Amino acid sequence: VGLKAGQWCREAPRVRGAPGSALGGRLVAAGGRATWSGISGLHFHAGGALDTPWGSGSWGTLKKPGAEHEDLLFADFIGQQHVVGPHADGWPRLTSTRCADFENVTVVVHEGG
C-alpha cells in the first residue's frame, strides 16, 4: 500500500474521547477493556487515553472524508494509526485497520470490564 492510498487514514480529523459517537459511547459504557487480535491488555479510557501491552496511546472519534456519517474511531499507539469500526459479526467485535498497510485485526470488547 502506497503512502497516497493511506493518506486519508493518517490525516483524517481526530478528536480524543467519544464525543458524538454511539460506538465510542458504547465502548466506554462497557468498561473500555478489550483484546486486540486475541491479545489482552487494552483499556480505552473515557477521556481518550489508551493503554495497550505495547505502550500508551490515544483513541477517539475519526471522520473519514466523504463519509462523515460513519461512526468510526481511531486508536493510535507506538507510532501506528488505526481506524476502528463495526465488525461484520456485530458487537462486541470491532475491526481495526492499520493506516500504514491496511492490515485488519479483530478487537473484542469485554462487557463490564
Secondary structure, DSSP 8 states (H G I E B T S, - for coil): --TTTTHHHHHS-EEEB-TT-HHHHHHHHTTSEEEETTEEEEEE-TTSEEEETTEEEEEEEE--TT-TTS-EEEEEETTEEEEEEE-TT-TTEEEEEETTT--EEEEEE-TT-
